[in-house]
Amino acid sequence: MPRKFRQAYWDEPLLKELGRPGRLGMLAPSDPKVLRRFNDPSSLVPASMRRTSLALPELSELQVLRHFNRLSQMNFSVELGMYPLGSCTMKYNPKVSEMIAGSDGMKHAHPLQPPETVQGLLSILYELERSLSEIAGMSRFSLSTAAGAQGEFAGVLMIRKYLGQHGGADRDEILVPDSAHGTNPASAAMAGFKVVKVPSDATGQVRASSVKELASEKTAGMMFTVPNTLGLFESEVVEVCDAVHRAGGLMYYDGANMNALLGKVRPGDMGFDIVHLNLHKTFATPHGGGGPGAGPVGVTRKLAKYLPVPVVSSKKGKYFLDYGLKDSIGPLKGFVGNSAILLRAYVYIRLLGSAGLSNVSSLAVLAANYLWKSLDPEAFPVSHAKDLRRKHEAVVSVSGDLPGGAMTVAKAILDYGMHAPTVYFPLIVSEALMIEPTESEPLEMLDEYAEAMNTIYASMKAGALGPVPKNTSVGKVDEVKASHPMTLRVHW
Ligand SMILES: Cc1ncc(COP(=O)(O)O)c(C=O)c1O
């Protein structure tokens, strides 16, 4: 196919060039008056409402179909190729959940409907809340928060309110490890706390001794991610929780990495007081383009009355959205949150059951270690704890001083029809690639991914890679311009 025509499917000016006056993408109506309007599509919008003429291309149905199909192929998803974006847990979202979430009952439910007309949905949300509490070892969850970050924010607000009522109003510090995700310090700061950085040791873990040194009468709590962002289980987690509790603070569990621990160990049993779970990571709900997600937040019994409202409650066998928590931090999101996402998580949990969920974590951990060990260790060394097994993900560096480093590897792998790992995170690893294959990938895909990574590195080292990516519909974007378009003005 000539390039001009291939490109035309996504290039608007060329698409217009392909148009021919009078060409139609539909059966023409026989009434000449109506036909005139179809021949001049811009006449469909009254002239008074138009600033410029519409100049729509006149194309056949097939041409339009090709255009939109082509556009859909310019996107990438786990349904097209491997997507090992570390920390994001881009696992396969089962189609049965989509079908149920798209059912008529769900589509037509309205949050202002009288509760007696949505008892089915409310009972599901109630059961989901019970399941999450069981999985995390918490007493109660609020489902409404829309992402992990919002769960964190709810968590630190609850810490502030609880301490305010228990003689700790002047505690204004939250401890956050240096390996933490950026949302942790951001949430703490947004809730008005000072962030105290806890250094990881040479193995990439937080030591209880460092926490003891930093914890004081100013400590309100600590936000802790287990396994941490290096994919390592924090071996002193119980002692760390103990140290913060002894200092009078509360422990917040960042559950973004819970995919490693389902059915193995529960945050509540490790000593945490508050937990968020990213349903879009662990419970196979769509991430969406920045949302809608769901990051329910759970707490132990003593904190239950502080949860964001509404929670789903049951009285005499009837379910309802309960806004009556005495000391709630208030609502953070409309109604019960993203109910269709919550429903998908419920389906996933019910589909797998407890044995299935535990198996998810076993397979996710096995896949991560297998992939990590299949990478050339000279090309992709690890900065921390070479001899320790990883949990759900592994973080490697790109060896040597090769131009482009981690970013070049990430762009080059796109040419293989596979997504890049997360780059440059966590910040404590230079030229970091954070790889999380999840339990969804078959063995052959893991082999293919490792082989591609090793081949890319060999080409980079030989100076033979050239500009990448070559085969994607959009080439390498200017990342600086993408987020900060520069508008220069001269002021005299
Ligand atoms: C460790 C960790 N904590 C928190 C978050 C924030 O979660 P969300 O993106 O759902 O707001 C992420 C997201 O990637 C994460 O990886």
Ligand as a Chemical Component Dictionary entry (heavy atoms), coordinates in Angstrom:
data_LIG
# 
_chem_comp.id                   LIG 
_chem_comp.type                 NON-POLYMER 
_chem_comp.pdbx_formal_charge   0 
_chem_comp.three_letter_code    LIG 
# 
loop_
_chem_comp_atom.comp_id 
_chem_comp_atom.atom_id 
_chem_comp_atom.alt_atom_id 
_chem_comp_atom.type_symbol 
_chem_comp_atom.charge 
_chem_comp_atom.model_Cartn_x 
_chem_comp_atom.model_Cartn_y 
_chem_comp_atom.model_Cartn_z 
_chem_comp_atom.pdbx_ordinal 
LIG C1 C1 C 0 3.788  1.963 45.720 1  
LIG C2 C2 C 0 2.662  2.823 45.241 2  
LIG N1 N1 N 0 1.956  3.530 46.116 3  
LIG C3 C3 C 0 0.919  4.315 45.732 4  
LIG C4 C4 C 0 0.562  4.414 44.411 5  
LIG C5 C5 C 0 -0.565 5.335 44.040 6  
LIG O1 O1 O 0 -1.672 4.601 43.583 7  
LIG P1 P1 P 0 -2.701 5.205 42.528 8  
LIG O2 O2 O 0 -1.984 5.292 41.222 9  
LIG O3 O3 O 0 -3.829 4.217 42.519 10 
LIG O4 O4 O 0 -3.115 6.545 43.037 11 
LIG C6 C6 C 0 1.283  3.711 43.445 12 
LIG C7 C7 C 0 0.947  3.833 42.013 13 
LIG O5 O5 O 0 1.618  3.386 41.136 14 
LIG C8 C8 C 0 2.351  2.890 43.869 15 
LIG O6 O6 O 0 3.056  2.188 42.985 16 
# 
loop_
_chem_comp_bond.comp_id 
_chem_comp_bond.atom_id_1 
_chem_comp_bond.atom_id_2 
_chem_comp_bond.value_order 
_chem_comp_bond.pdbx_ordinal 
LIG C1 C2 SING 1  
LIG C2 N1 SING 2  
LIG C2 C8 DOUB 3  
LIG N1 C3 DOUB 4  
LIG C3 C4 SING 5  
LIG C4 C5 SING 6  
LIG C4 C6 DOUB 7  
LIG C5 O1 SING 8  
LIG O1 P1 SING 9  
LIG P1 O2 DOUB 10 
LIG P1 O3 SING 11 
LIG P1 O4 SING 12 
LIG C6 C7 SING 13 
LIG C6 C8 SING 14 
LIG C7 O5 DOUB 15 
LIG C8 O6 SING 16 
# 
